[in-house]
Amino acid sequence: MINPVTLKPAVSVSDMASQVNLSRQRFYQLIDKGIFPEPLRDNAGRPYYDRQQQLQCLQIRHDGVTPSGEVVLFNVKR
């Protein structure tokens, strides 16, 4: 189970990719495909994920199901 209390208020895209055990490049590919949500942007335009989005990404990775109900299969690292 994912504990939202342990999540930071905001994390970079690289940190989020690491949390879901994907490379940053693969994570961006899955964002472009609509699997993971688009990151928010701060005043300087830097992308980040807030707690709610972090939880959503972790849930998608854990369950293999997007919010729209699409099933996603992830490869397992060896």
N, C-alpha and C positions, 0 to 999 in steps of 0.2 A: 504494500500500500504506500502511496506517495503522501508524504507529510508536508503540507504547504507551509508550516511554521519554519521548516528548515531552509526554505527557499530565500534567496536574497531579494531585495526590493527590485533590482534590475540586473540583468546580465547581458554581455555582448553576444553576438551571433556565434562567435567562436566558442564561448563558454556553453551556450545552449547546445551547439552541435556536439560538444564533448559530453555533456550530460546525457544525451540520447545515444551516445556511442557511435557517432557518425563523423566522417570528415566534414570539414566546413564546406568543401566543394559539393559533396553529395547532399548535405543539408540544404544548400542553396538550390540544388536541382529539385529537391522535393518541395521547397517553398514555391518555386516556379510552376510545379505541377499541381499546386494547391493542396498538397498533403499536409504540410505544416503551415501555420499562419504567418502572414507577413509580419516582420518586426515593426515596432513603433520607431519613431525617430525623435531624438532630442532637438533642442534649439539649434545645435550646430549641424544637424542632419545625420548624426551617427545612429545606426540602428541598434536597438536593444529590445529585450523581452522583459515585460513586467512579471510579477508573480503569477497572475492569472494565465498569461500566455505560456509561462514555463510549465505550469501544471498541465495545461492543455497539450503541450508538446510531449511531456513525459507520459501522459495518458495515451496519446496516439501511439507512441513507441511501445508502451507496455501492452496495450490491447490489440494493436494492429488494425484499428478501425478509426477512420476520420470522423469528425463531427457530422458529416453528411451521410455516414453509414458505409462509405467505401472501405473495402477490406484492403489492407496494405501488407505485403510480405516483405520483411527485412531479412537480409542475409546476416548470418551469425559470423562474427569474427573468429578466426581460428587461433 
